[in-house]
Amino acid sequence: MAEISISPLKGNGGTANSA
């Protein structure tokens, strides 16, 4: 799971860094 967003712990639509 890797989208195009650089967020630590978000998981809101475009942030799937720590899903």
C-alpha positions in Angstrom: 0.0 0.0 0.0 1.8 3.1 -1.2 0.0 6.1 -2.6 1.5 9.5 -3.6 1.6 11.2 -0.2 4.3 11.7 2.4 2.4 11.4 5.8 3.6 9.7 8.9 0.3 8.4 10.4 -2.6 9.7 8.5 -4.5 7.2 6.4 -7.0 9.7 5.0 -7.6 9.1 1.4 -4.4 10.2 -0.2 -2.1 9.2 2.7 -1.4 5.5 2.9 2.1 5.6 4.4 1.2 3.8 7.6 -1.9 1.8 6.6 
